[in-house]
Amino acid sequence: MDLKLKVWRQKSGEEKGKIVDYDAKDVSPNMSFLEMLDVVNEDLITKGDDPIAFEHDCREGICGSCNLMINGQAHGPHQGVTSCQLHMRSFKDGDTVYVEPWRAKAFPVIKDLVVDRSAFDRIIQSGGFVSINTGGAPDANALPIPKVDADIAMDAATCIGCGACVASCKNASAMLFVSAKITHLGLLPQGKVEQKERVKKMINAMDKEGFGNCTNQYECEAVCPKSIKRDFIRRMNRDYILS
């Protein structure tokens, strides 16, 4: 396939960016979206031009690094996948594809398609952990946990912190991410001890970073590559009120 790419280029956070046109030629339908960008970058490097900066690591939908807005949708047109899991067979020969970074005040652009998501790290550092002594792994595994709670905690723990929820929300809300982290710890016995303090600390940290609030449109759930449910936001709000 031959595609027309319109890619956001920005040398640094201090400089203005713009959309730049590129041709992606002889693209295999079996390539991932990131592999396609690799081929485009190889051509740019050969010509002596600056390659497109984009973030990636595992390329297996695990790390959450491949944070791209593709044709206005976080991670592209398919649900339940990250950008690295999106294949070029999702597009047609001759298509025009827009590629942009996450757009949020709390995620400032570093260069091109790379944004600074360290705000998520600071939220986790504020309370997304268990600090009490729970013994070794065998001791923890010996604690009886209702299967319903264990399943919900596992569903919440699948959040990879990619930031798609923030990028898709008109308020740049991080409530889906934060609620998932609060829920998966708060449902387990080891995490219940600090539950009330955790929810206050993490929500305060979220507000301090400049993320917006939830207005119940659920764009976050629609684009989450791990299908995190909006019900976790309800749980977080309830825990916050109780705390």
Contacts in CASP RR format, 6 or more apart in sequence:
PFRMAT RR
TARGET T0000
AUTHOR 0000-0000-0000
METHOD contacts of the structure
MODEL  1
MDLKLKVWRQKSGEEKGKIVDYDAKDVSPNMSFLEMLDVVNEDLITKGDD
PIAFEHDCREGICGSCNLMINGQAHGPHQGVTSCQLHMRSFKDGDTVYVE
PWRAKAFPVIKDLVVDRSAFDRIIQSGGFVSINTGGAPDANALPIPKVDA
DIAMDAATCIGCGACVASCKNASAMLFVSAKITHLGLLPQGKVEQKERVK
KMINAMDKEGFGNCTNQYECEAVCPKSIKRDFIRRMNRDYILS
1 24 0 8 1.000
1 26 0 8 1.000
1 27 0 8 1.000
1 28 0 8 1.000
1 29 0 8 1.000
1 88 0 8 1.000
1 91 0 8 1.000
1 92 0 8 1.000
1 93 0 8 1.000
1 94 0 8 1.000
1 95 0 8 1.000
2 23 0 8 1.000
2 24 0 8 1.000
2 25 0 8 1.000
2 26 0 8 1.000
2 27 0 8 1.000
2 93 0 8 1.000
2 94 0 8 1.000
3 23 0 8 1.000
3 24 0 8 1.000
3 27 0 8 1.000
3 36 0 8 1.000
3 88 0 8 1.000
3 91 0 8 1.000
3 93 0 8 1.000
3 94 0 8 1.000
3 95 0 8 1.000
3 96 0 8 1.000
3 97 0 8 1.000
4 21 0 8 1.000
4 22 0 8 1.000
4 23 0 8 1.000
4 24 0 8 1.000
4 94 0 8 1.000
4 95 0 8 1.000
4 96 0 8 1.000
4 97 0 8 1.000
5 21 0 8 1.000
5 22 0 8 1.000
5 23 0 8 1.000
5 24 0 8 1.000
5 40 0 8 1.000
5 96 0 8 1.000
5 97 0 8 1.000
5 99 0 8 1.000
6 19 0 8 1.000
6 20 0 8 1.000
6 21 0 8 1.000
6 22 0 8 1.000
6 96 0 8 1.000
6 97 0 8 1.000
6 98 0 8 1.000
6 99 0 8 1.000
7 19 0 8 1.000
7 20 0 8 1.000
7 22 0 8 1.000
7 52 0 8 1.000
7 99 0 8 1.000
7 100 0 8 1.000
7 112 0 8 1.000
7 113 0 8 1.000
8 17 0 8 1.000
8 18 0 8 1.000
8 19 0 8 1.000
8 20 0 8 1.000
8 99 0 8 1.000
8 100 0 8 1.000
8 101 0 8 1.000
8 112 0 8 1.000
8 113 0 8 1.000
9 17 0 8 1.000
9 18 0 8 1.000
9 19 0 8 1.000
9 20 0 8 1.000
9 52 0 8 1.000
9 112 0 8 1.000
10 16 0 8 1.000
10 17 0 8 1.000
10 18 0 8 1.000
10 101 0 8 1.000
10 109 0 8 1.000
10 111 0 8 1.000
10 112 0 8 1.000
11 17 0 8 1.000
11 111 0 8 1.000
12 110 0 8 1.000
12 111 0 8 1.000
13 108 0 8 1.000
13 109 0 8 1.000
13 110 0 8 1.000
13 111 0 8 1.000
19 98 0 8 1.000
22 40 0 8 1.000
22 44 0 8 1.000
22 52 0 8 1.000
24 36 0 8 1.000
24 39 0 8 1.000
24 40 0 8 1.000
27 36 0 8 1.000
27 39 0 8 1.000
27 88 0 8 1.000
28 88 0 8 1.000
29 87 0 8 1.000
29 88 0 8 1.000
29 89 0 8 1.000
30 87 0 8 1.000
30 88 0 8 1.000
30 89 0 8 1.000
31 39 0 8 1.000
31 87 0 8 1.000
31 88 0 8 1.000
32 59 0 8 1.000
32 84 0 8 1.000
32 85 0 8 1.000
32 86 0 8 1.000
32 87 0 8 1.000
32 88 0 8 1.000
33 68 0 8 1.000
33 70 0 8 1.000
33 76 0 8 1.000
33 83 0 8 1.000
33 84 0 8 1.000
33 86 0 8 1.000
33 87 0 8 1.000
33 88 0 8 1.000
34 54 0 8 1.000
34 56 0 8 1.000
34 59 0 8 1.000
34 66 0 8 1.000
34 83 0 8 1.000
34 84 0 8 1.000
36 88 0 8 1.000
37 52 0 8 1.000
37 54 0 8 1.000
37 99 0 8 1.000
40 52 0 8 1.000
41 51 0 8 1.000
41 52 0 8 1.000
44 50 0 8 1.000
44 51 0 8 1.000
44 52 0 8 1.000
45 51 0 8 1.000
52 112 0 8 1.000
52 113 0 8 1.000
53 110 0 8 1.000
53 111 0 8 1.000
53 112 0 8 1.000
53 113 0 8 1.000
53 114 0 8 1.000
54 66 0 8 1.000
54 68 0 8 1.000
54 112 0 8 1.000
54 113 0 8 1.000
54 114 0 8 1.000
55 65 0 8 1.000
55 66 0 8 1.000
55 67 0 8 1.000
55 113 0 8 1.000
55 114 0 8 1.000
55 115 0 8 1.000
56 65 0 8 1.000
56 66 0 8 1.000
56 84 0 8 1.000
57 63 0 8 1.000
57 64 0 8 1.000
57 65 0 8 1.000
58 64 0 8 1.000
58 65 0 8 1.000
58 84 0 8 1.000
59 66 0 8 1.000
59 84 0 8 1.000
60 84 0 8 1.000
60 85 0 8 1.000
61 81 0 8 1.000
61 82 0 8 1.000
61 84 0 8 1.000
61 85 0 8 1.000
61 160 0 8 1.000
61 225 0 8 1.000
62 160 0 8 1.000
63 160 0 8 1.000
64 82 0 8 1.000
64 160 0 8 1.000
64 161 0 8 1.000
64 162 0 8 1.000
64 163 0 8 1.000
64 225 0 8 1.000
65 162 0 8 1.000
66 75 0 8 1.000
66 82 0 8 1.000
66 83 0 8 1.000
66 84 0 8 1.000
66 162 0 8 1.000
67 74 0 8 1.000
67 75 0 8 1.000
67 83 0 8 1.000
67 101 0 8 1.000
67 102 0 8 1.000
67 113 0 8 1.000
67 115 0 8 1.000
67 117 0 8 1.000
67 162 0 8 1.000
67 163 0 8 1.000
67 164 0 8 1.000
67 167 0 8 1.000
68 74 0 8 1.000
68 75 0 8 1.000
68 76 0 8 1.000
68 83 0 8 1.000
68 99 0 8 1.000
68 100 0 8 1.000
68 101 0 8 1.000
68 113 0 8 1.000
69 76 0 8 1.000
69 98 0 8 1.000
69 99 0 8 1.000
69 100 0 8 1.000
69 101 0 8 1.000
69 102 0 8 1.000
69 103 0 8 1.000
69 167 0 8 1.000
70 76 0 8 1.000
70 77 0 8 1.000
70 83 0 8 1.000
70 86 0 8 1.000
70 97 0 8 1.000
70 98 0 8 1.000
70 99 0 8 1.000
71 77 0 8 1.000
71 97 0 8 1.000
71 98 0 8 1.000
72 98 0 8 1.000
72 100 0 8 1.000
73 168 0 8 1.000
73 223 0 8 1.000
74 102 0 8 1.000
74 163 0 8 1.000
74 164 0 8 1.000
74 165 0 8 1.000
74 167 0 8 1.000
74 168 0 8 1.000
74 223 0 8 1.000
75 81 0 8 1.000
75 82 0 8 1.000
75 83 0 8 1.000
75 86 0 8 1.000
75 162 0 8 1.000
75 164 0 8 1.000
75 223 0 8 1.000
75 225 0 8 1.000
76 83 0 8 1.000
76 86 0 8 1.000
76 90 0 8 1.000
77 86 0 8 1.000
77 90 0 8 1.000
78 86 0 8 1.000
78 90 0 8 1.000
79 222 0 8 1.000
79 223 0 8 1.000
79 227 0 8 1.000
80 224 0 8 1.000
80 225 0 8 1.000
80 226 0 8 1.000
80 227 0 8 1.000
81 225 0 8 1.000
82 160 0 8 1.000
82 162 0 8 1.000
82 225 0 8 1.000
85 225 0 8 1.000
91 97 0 8 1.000
99 113 0 8 1.000
100 113 0 8 1.000
101 107 0 8 1.000
101 109 0 8 1.000
101 112 0 8 1.000
101 113 0 8 1.000
101 114 0 8 1.000
101 115 0 8 1.000
102 115 0 8 1.000
102 117 0 8 1.000
102 163 0 8 1.000
102 164 0 8 1.000
102 166 0 8 1.000
102 167 0 8 1.000
103 167 0 8 1.000
103 172 0 8 1.000
104 115 0 8 1.000
104 166 0 8 1.000
104 167 0 8 1.000
104 172 0 8 1.000
104 211 0 8 1.000
105 172 0 8 1.000
105 210 0 8 1.000
106 119 0 8 1.000
106 166 0 8 1.000
106 172 0 8 1.000
106 174 0 8 1.000
106 209 0 8 1.000
106 210 0 8 1.000
106 211 0 8 1.000
107 115 0 8 1.000
107 116 0 8 1.000
107 117 0 8 1.000
107 119 0 8 1.000
107 163 0 8 1.000
107 166 0 8 1.000
107 167 0 8 1.000
107 172 0 8 1.000
108 115 0 8 1.000
108 116 0 8 1.000
109 115 0 8 1.000
109 116 0 8 1.000
110 116 0 8 1.000
117 161 0 8 1.000
117 163 0 8 1.000
119 174 0 8 1.000
119 209 0 8 1.000
119 210 0 8 1.000
119 211 0 8 1.000
120 161 0 8 1.000
120 163 0 8 1.000
120 174 0 8 1.000
120 177 0 8 1.000
122 205 0 8 1.000
122 209 0 8 1.000
123 174 0 8 1.000
123 177 0 8 1.000
123 178 0 8 1.000
123 181 0 8 1.000
123 202 0 8 1.000
123 205 0 8 1.000
123 206 0 8 1.000
123 209 0 8 1.000
124 181 0 8 1.000
124 202 0 8 1.000
125 205 0 8 1.000
126 201 0 8 1.000
126 202 0 8 1.000
126 204 0 8 1.000
126 205 0 8 1.000
127 194 0 8 1.000
127 197 0 8 1.000
127 198 0 8 1.000
127 201 0 8 1.000
127 202 0 8 1.000
127 205 0 8 1.000
128 181 0 8 1.000
128 182 0 8 1.000
128 185 0 8 1.000
128 198 0 8 1.000
128 202 0 8 1.000
129 185 0 8 1.000
130 185 0 8 1.000
130 190 0 8 1.000
130 191 0 8 1.000
130 193 0 8 1.000
130 194 0 8 1.000
131 194 0 8 1.000
132 190 0 8 1.000
132 191 0 8 1.000
132 193 0 8 1.000
132 194 0 8 1.000
134 140 0 8 1.000
134 190 0 8 1.000
140 190 0 8 1.000
143 189 0 8 1.000
143 190 0 8 1.000
145 188 0 8 1.000
145 189 0 8 1.000
149 187 0 8 1.000
149 188 0 8 1.000
150 187 0 8 1.000
150 188 0 8 1.000
152 183 0 8 1.000
152 187 0 8 1.000
153 183 0 8 1.000
153 184 0 8 1.000
153 185 0 8 1.000
153 186 0 8 1.000
153 187 0 8 1.000
153 188 0 8 1.000
154 184 0 8 1.000
155 228 0 8 1.000
155 229 0 8 1.000
156 179 0 8 1.000
156 180 0 8 1.000
156 181 0 8 1.000
156 183 0 8 1.000
156 184 0 8 1.000
156 187 0 8 1.000
156 228 0 8 1.000
156 232 0 8 1.000
157 180 0 8 1.000
157 184 0 8 1.000
158 226 0 8 1.000
158 228 0 8 1.000
159 176 0 8 1.000
159 177 0 8 1.000
159 180 0 8 1.000
159 181 0 8 1.000
159 184 0 8 1.000
159 224 0 8 1.000
159 226 0 8 1.000
159 228 0 8 1.000
160 225 0 8 1.000
160 226 0 8 1.000
161 177 0 8 1.000
162 225 0 8 1.000
163 174 0 8 1.000
163 177 0 8 1.000
164 220 0 8 1.000
164 223 0 8 1.000
164 224 0 8 1.000
164 225 0 8 1.000
165 173 0 8 1.000
165 174 0 8 1.000
165 175 0 8 1.000
165 176 0 8 1.000
165 177 0 8 1.000
165 219 0 8 1.000
165 220 0 8 1.000
165 221 0 8 1.000
165 223 0 8 1.000
165 224 0 8 1.000
165 228 0 8 1.000
166 172 0 8 1.000
166 173 0 8 1.000
166 174 0 8 1.000
166 177 0 8 1.000
166 211 0 8 1.000
166 220 0 8 1.000
167 223 0 8 1.000
168 219 0 8 1.000
168 220 0 8 1.000
168 222 0 8 1.000
168 223 0 8 1.000
169 212 0 8 1.000
169 214 0 8 1.000
169 217 0 8 1.000
169 219 0 8 1.000
169 220 0 8 1.000
170 215 0 8 1.000
170 217 0 8 1.000
170 219 0 8 1.000
171 211 0 8 1.000
171 212 0 8 1.000
171 213 0 8 1.000
171 214 0 8 1.000
171 215 0 8 1.000
172 210 0 8 1.000
172 211 0 8 1.000
172 212 0 8 1.000
173 211 0 8 1.000
173 212 0 8 1.000
173 213 0 8 1.000
173 214 0 8 1.000
173 215 0 8 1.000
173 220 0 8 1.000
174 206 0 8 1.000
174 209 0 8 1.000
174 211 0 8 1.000
174 212 0 8 1.000
175 206 0 8 1.000
175 211 0 8 1.000
175 213 0 8 1.000
175 214 0 8 1.000
175 220 0 8 1.000
175 233 0 8 1.000
175 236 0 8 1.000
176 220 0 8 1.000
176 221 0 8 1.000
176 224 0 8 1.000
176 228 0 8 1.000
176 230 0 8 1.000
176 232 0 8 1.000
176 233 0 8 1.000
178 202 0 8 1.000
178 203 0 8 1.000
178 206 0 8 1.000
178 236 0 8 1.000
179 232 0 8 1.000
179 233 0 8 1.000
179 235 0 8 1.000
179 236 0 8 1.000
180 228 0 8 1.000
180 232 0 8 1.000
181 202 0 8 1.000
182 198 0 8 1.000
182 199 0 8 1.000
182 202 0 8 1.000
182 232 0 8 1.000
182 235 0 8 1.000
182 236 0 8 1.000
182 239 0 8 1.000
183 232 0 8 1.000
183 235 0 8 1.000
183 236 0 8 1.000
185 191 0 8 1.000
185 195 0 8 1.000
185 198 0 8 1.000
186 192 0 8 1.000
186 195 0 8 1.000
186 198 0 8 1.000
186 239 0 8 1.000
191 198 0 8 1.000
195 239 0 8 1.000
195 243 0 8 1.000
196 239 0 8 1.000
196 242 0 8 1.000
196 243 0 8 1.000
197 243 0 8 1.000
199 236 0 8 1.000
199 239 0 8 1.000
199 240 0 8 1.000
199 243 0 8 1.000
200 240 0 8 1.000
200 243 0 8 1.000
203 236 0 8 1.000
203 240 0 8 1.000
214 233 0 8 1.000
218 230 0 8 1.000
220 228 0 8 1.000
220 230 0 8 1.000
221 227 0 8 1.000
221 228 0 8 1.000
221 229 0 8 1.000
221 230 0 8 1.000
END
